[in-house]
C-alpha cells in the first residue's frame, strides 16, 4: 500500500510521517543485518525488530507492520 492510499483512508499527516519514519528505521535495521532484498525478510526478522524497539521503550507489535 502506498502512502497516498493511507491518506485516502483518512490517516493524518502525523501518522503518515510516523509510518515513513518507522519504515526508514526498519530499512536501516535490516540493512545493518545485510538483509537487502525484500524476499529475504522473514517473520523472525520482523519480530526481532519489534523486540529491539520494545526494549528501547517503544510500544510496537508485529501488527504495526500490517498494511491495511
Secondary structure, DSSP 8 states (H G I E B T S, - for coil): --HHHHHHTT--HHHHHHHHHHHHHHHHHHHHTT---GGG--HHHHHHHHHHHHHTT----GGGG---
